[in-house]
């Protein structure tokens, strides 16, 4: 009997020794530059030899505060290994595993530290958000196949990373008013924002062509305003030809809450946009009494700027305050976007009521009337603890200094706003409008116009040279915009943003002196494998050997 016990102990010792040796074999594995294809490129990265092998014995150690992030990582590793990776609060001394920890002395809320060695992975940060960013970098150190299936061997290359973003605001906008996109795709869009360590989802919910958010106090906004009878066929605006197909859709308040919660778990802020006083014919179709007596109104079927706008009267302001009250209950974001762009003044020039407001308020002209309109809404938002964002037209006629300007007509609006003390988000249509063509239109699906390649996006610097060091502090970041006049499907939306979104991610995160176009191309070629694993559509133009020269979306007639 004693002999059997000794034999069992001996076998257990041999097994344990072999197991330890198998991990130690990874301590000297040589790594190459291609093993570190992280986008956006970290501020500091030191590569080393060695690999951490993930298997059924791997544990994640994290406090209850980081349970959500630990679960995200565990789910990812389960997909990649086919094994359940457990989460534990405490570890034995020097126990092999992945450690997530908060560090009060870390530089800022978005900073993270990542260290991978053959027997231990550490991610530390001041906040759970920083931990999440560290996990995203760790994700890109793993083979792309882990996104949808298990791999035979999951070994993560050794590295030391200290990282933080260049800009505080790093955003993407999705226009769902021209074409309605289902909740499932909105979540997929948010997942892409998370993958790229961006932190803001700008949700363009209303326009002339559709009102997409349920407002309980005003049910006609979705009963009438969310549906248009047809859509202009391609670019047949003059003479007009419609497609004869009704288009509609909106998000219930429960669906909005679902999206906001989904984004919050990925440390992404959702900023809603309710456009005013222009781009409002969908609202006017539902409630014509808010207009300048120029009806009848209908949800617009053709793209472009409409002369019909909201009237600057008390009924309108009451309506907007009621709408925004419900919006603020759904969105906890600091910012509320009110559009403010492309507002023709013709109706106000001819409106007795509008002219009476100009006279009553001592305004100079219709531009100042727009400023009065915007400032009334801004005061309401400020009184409710929120801040207003608007496109650069809100500068016309004067603007309070606590409003944030989104500069889209080039960079001049951003320069003017920063010089007068307003915070600025740069989103110029010269570089960051992802609805523009990204290559020769003859070889591309239908788009609005323009020419914005991936390289052009990558070349962009959000801080204009015209600003002093003090003024430049008002440039809080940049955003890519996907307007959808000619983008009617999720597949085409993906094609238009990828890999341009990846280029923008590096623009807003990576220190300017660390950017390198050739190096980015090398890394994005590897990232393409992750696009494939995630079953994403993307444009092939910059890839040296894309595997297929055919567009990943069906080419539409021009």
N, C-alpha and C positions, 0 to 999 in steps of 0.2 A: 504493500500500500504506500509506504513512504517513498519507494522508488518511483511510483507513478506520479506522486505529488511533485517530486523533484524534477521529473521529466516535464511535467506541465509548466512548472515555473521556468524551466530552461527554455521551453518553446515560446512562452510568453515574452521572455526577455529578448530572444532572437527576433521575434516578430516586431516588438517595440523598437529594437535597434534598427531593423530594416526600414521601419516606417520613418524614424528620425533621419536615417541616411537618405531616404528618398526626398525629404524636404531639403536636406543640406546640399543635395546635388544641384539645387536651383540657386545656391548662394553665389556661384561663380559664372552663371550663364552670361554670355556676352550679348549685349544689346546694341542696336544701331539706331541712327537718327530716325529711321522710318518706323521705329517702334513707338514714337511719341508724336502722333499726328493731331495734337489737340488744337481745336478751333473753338473760341479765339485763343491765340497764342498767349501763354502765361507771361506775366511781367518778369518772373525769374524762374528758371528751370535748370536743374543740375541733374544730368543723367548719370546712371551708374550701372555696374554689372550686378547680376542677380535677378531673381524673379520670385514673386509670391505665388505659390500654387494653391488654387481654390479647390477644395473638395468637400466631402461630407463631414469632415472634422472641423471645417472652418466655422468660427463663431464671430458674431458681431457684438461688440461691447458698447453699450450706450446708455445714458441716463434716460429717465422717463421723459425729460424735456425734448429729447431727440428721437423719441419713439417713431414719429412719422417719417423722419429722414432714414432711420435705420430700416424701417419696413420697406421704403422705396428701394434701398440698396439690396435688401434681402430678396425682394421679388425679382430684381434684375439678375442677381446671382443664381436664383433658382431656375430662371429661364435658361441661363448660360451653362449651368452644370447639370440640371435635372435633379438636383439635390435640395433638400430643405436646409436652409442656412438659418440657424436659430439666432435669436437676439437675447442677450443676457445683460443684466445690469452691472454685475461685478465679475472680475476675473481673478484667477490665481496669479501670483507673481510671475511675470515673464511668460504668461500663457500666449501661445500663438493665436493670432486672430486679427480682426479689423476693429480699430478703436476710434470711436467718434466722441469728441469732447469739446466742451465750451471753454474759452479762454478769455477772461475779462480784460486781459492786457493786449489783446489783438488790436490791430490798427484801426479798423472801422467795421461797420456792420456787414460789409460785403467781402471783406478780406477772408482768405482761407490759407491754411498750411496743409500740405499733403506730403507725406513721406511713405514710400514703399520700400521695404527691405524683404529679404527672402523669408523672414519669419514673422513679419509684423507690418501692418498698414496703419498709419495714423492720419486722421483728418481732424484738425482743430480750427476753431473760428470763434469769433465773439458771439455770433448768433446762429440760429438754425439755418438762416439763409446762406451764410458763408459755408456751413457744412454741406448744404445742398449743392452749392457750386463746386465744392471739392469732390463730391460724388459724381458730378457731371464730368469733371476732368478724369476721374478714375474710370468712368464708363468708356471714355474715348481711348483709354490705354488697353482696353480689352478688345478682342476681335469683334468685328461687326456682326458676326453670326449670332452672338449672344442675344441680339435684339429679338430673334424669333425662334431660336432653337438652341439645344445644348451642343457644346463642343467637346471633343474627346479629351482635351486638356486645356484648362483655363489657367494660364500663368501670366501674371501682370508684371511688366518690367519695372525694375527699381528706379526710383526717382526722388528728387526733393524739389517741391514747388512752393513758392511764396507768391501769392497772386491777389490782385485786386483790380477793379475796373478803372478805366480812365475817366469815364463819365457816369454820373449818377442815374441819368435817364437813358434807357436803352429799349427802344420800343418798335413794335410792328402794329400797323393798322390794317384791319379787314373791313371792307365796305360790304355790308349785307343788305343795303337798301336797294341797290340796283338789281342784284340777284340775291335771293334768300339762300342761305347755306344752313344745312341741318346742324343740330347741336353736336352730333358726332364729329363733324368736320371742324367745328369751332374748337372742340377739345383737342383735336389733332393739331390745329394751328397753334394752340397754347403749348402743346408738347414740343413743337419745334422751337418756340420761343425759349422754353426751358432748356432744351438741348444746347442752345447757343448762349446760355447764361445771360439772356436778356430778361428784363424785369417788368415790362409794361405791355399790356394788350389794349390798344385803342380800338374800341368797338363802335364803328360808324353805323348807327341804328336807324336814322331817319334821313329822308331826302325827298325830292320831288317824286321819286319813282317808287316809294314804298315806305310805310311806317312799320317798323318791325318789333316794337316792344309793347306789351300789354300795359295799358294804363286803366286802372279800375274805374276812376272817376269819369273817364271819357272813352266808353266802349266803341264808339264809332271810329276811333283812330285805327283800330284793327279790323273792325267789321267792314269799313269802307277804305280806309287809308292804306291797308296792307295789300290791296289787290289792284292791279292794273289790267285793263282789258286785253292788251297786247303789248308787244315790244317792237321798236323799230327794227327792221330786218337789216342786219349788218350795218353799213354806213349810208343807207338810203334815206337821208334826211330831207333832201330837196331834189326831186319830189319825194315826199314821204311814202314809204312802203312799210306796212306792218307785217308781223309774222302771223297774226290772227290767233295767237295762243295766249290765253289768260295766264298771268304769273302772280303768285301771292305767297304769303307765309309770314308768320311772326312768332316771337318767343313769348311764351307765357311767363308770368312772374316766377313761377316755380322753376321753369327752365333757366331763367336768368340766375336765380339763386344757385342752381346746380352748377352753372358755368363759373360763377364767381367763386364758389367753394372749391371747385376743381383747380382753378388758377391759384387760389390762396395756398393750396397744398404744395404747389410748385413755386411758391414765393413770387408770384406774378400779380401785379395790380391791374385790375380791369377798369379802364376809364371809358365811361359811356359818352357818346356824342349825340346830343339832341340839337339839330341844326336850326338856326334862327338868325335874323328875320327872313333871310332868303332861303332858297331850296326847301320851301315849305308847302308846296301845292298838295302833297298827300294829306297834310293836316287840314288844309283849306277845303279839300274835297269832303272831308268828314265834318268840319265845322266852318262853313262859309262865312259866318258872321265875324270871323276873325280877320277877314280880308279888307281890302280897300274898295269894296263895292264894285269889283271888276269881274265878278263871276259870269257864267257858271265855271266852277272849278272841277278838275278831274285829276286823278293820279296820272302823272305824266307818262306817256309812252315813248317819247323821244328824248335822247340825251341832249345836254346843253343847259344853258342858263335861262331861267324863266323870269319874265317881268313881274309875275304875280308873287307878292310877298306879304308878310304879316303887317297888319296896320299897327301903328304905335299908339294904341288906345288902352284904356284901363281894362277892358274885357280881355284883351290879349295878354296883358301882364298877369292878370289873375289866372288865366288859363295856363300860362307858362310856369307860374309859381306852383300851381297845383300839380302839373306834370313833373316838375323838378323835385317836388316834395316826395312823390312816389319813387322817382328815380334814385334819390338819395337814400331812401329806405332800402333799396335793393343793392346799391353799390357803396361800399364803405370807403372808396378811394378819396384821397385828399382833393383830387382834381375832378371837375366836371367840364367837359368840352361842349361849347355852344356853337361851334362852326364860325358863323360871322363872315363867311367868305362869299364872294360873287353875289353882291346885293345890288341889283339895278334900282336906281332911285326914281325911275319914271313915274311909278304910281304915287309915290310920296310928293313928287313935284306937282301932280295934278289933283291931289287929294285935299279937300277943304279941311278935313279933320287933321291930317298930318301937318298942314301949314299952320293950323291953329296951335298945335303943340310947339312948333318952331317959334312962333310969336310969343306964346305963353312962357316958354323956358328961356327966352332971350338967346336962341341959337342962331348961328350965322347962316347955315345952309343944311341941306339934306345929309351931308357927311357928318355934321355935328349932331344931327338927329339920330343917325346910326350910333354915334358914340353915346348919346343919351340913352338909347335903347339898351346897348350893351352894358353900360354902367348901372342901370337899374337892375338888370339881371345879376350883375356882379355883386352888387350890394346885398341882394337876396341870398346869394350863395355864401358870401362872407358872413352874413348874420347867422347862417346855419353851419358855420365852421368849415366851409369848403372854399376852394379857389377856382377861379375861372381860367380855362384855356380857350383860346380862339385862334383862328388863322390870321395871317398878318394884316388882313384888311381891317381888323379891329383897331389898328393904329390910327386909321383915318378919322379925323375929328377929335383926337385926344383920347388918352387912356390912363387909367389909374396904375400906379406902379406895382400893385400886388397881383395884377393879371399876368398870365404867362402867354407868350406869343409863339405860335407855331409858324415858322417861316417857310413858306412853300413856293412863292414866286421868286425863285432864286434865293440869294442870301441877303439882299438889301434890307428886307423887312427885319430880319434877325439882327443885322448890324444896327439899324435905327432903334430897335427895341432895347438892345443891350446898352447902347449909349445913353438912353434915358432912364436906365435902371430897372427895366423889366427882365425877368428870366425868359430864356429863349430855348425852344426845342427846334433844332434844324431838320427840315425835311424838304429840301429844295427839289423841285421837279427836274432840275438839271442832272441830278445824281441818284435820288432816292425814291423815284416814282416807279414802282415795279410793275405797273400796268403798261409801261412803255415797251416798245420792241427792244430786244436784247441782241439782235443780230439783223442781217439783211431781211427786210420785210418779205421779200420774194420767197424766202425759205422758212418763214415763220407762220404760225397760226395768227389769226386776226388779232390785232391789238389797236390801241387808240392812235398812237403815232410815236415819234421820238426814237432815240437810240441810246440806250443805257446798258452797256455791257457789264459783265462782272468786274472786269478790270477798272472800268470807270467808277463803279461803286467803291472798289477798294482804294482808289486814288483819293477819295474824298476826305477832307479834314474838316470836322464840324466847327472848329474855332477860326473865324475869319481873321486874316492878318491885319485887317483894318482896326481891330480892337486893341485897346491898351490891356495891360495885364489885369488891371482892376475890372475893366469892362468885360473881359473874357470870362470872368467868374460867373457871369450871368448866363453863359451858354451851358445849360445843364445836361445836354445830350442831343441825340439824334434819333430819327425814326424812319423806317421804310413804310411806304404807303401802297396798299393794293386796292386801287379803285377798280370797280368791276363792271363798267359799262359793256365790255366785250369778254368778260370772264364769267361764264355761266355755270361752270361745274367745279367741284373740288379738285379734280385731276388737273384741270387747266390752271387753277389757282396755284397749286403746288409747282407746276412747271414754270410759272412766272416768278415765283419767289426764290426758287432754288437753282443754282447756288448763290444767287445775289444776296440773299439773307445771310448766308455764311460769311460773305465778304463784309457786310455791314456789321455783323457781330464783332469782327476783329477791329473794325474802324472805331467802334464805341468802347471796346474793352482794352485793347492792347496799347501800351505806351507807343507814342508816335515813332520813337527811334528804334523800336523793335519790329516794326512792320517791314515786310519784305515780300514783294509780289511773287517772285519765283519760289520762295519757300512756301508761301500760301498755296500756290498751285500744287506743289508736291503734297501738302497735307490735305487739300480738298479732294485730290484724286483718291486718297485713302478714305476720306469721309464719304465719298460716293458709294463705297461698299455698304456703308451704314444706311444711306438713302435706299439702296436696293433691299437690304434686310428689312427695313421698315415699310417696304412697298410704296415708296414715294415716287412721284413723277418729278422730273427735273430736266433742265436744259443741258445739253451735252457740249456746248460750244467750246469750253475752255479745256476739256479733257483731251490729253494727247492721244489716248487710246481708249475711247469711251466704250468700246465693245459693240456699239451699234450706232450707226450714223443717222438712224431714223428718229424723228421727233417722237417723244413719248406721249404726246397727245395728238389726236387726229387733226391734221391740217385743215382749217376751215377756208372756205372760199373768200377771196378778198373782193 
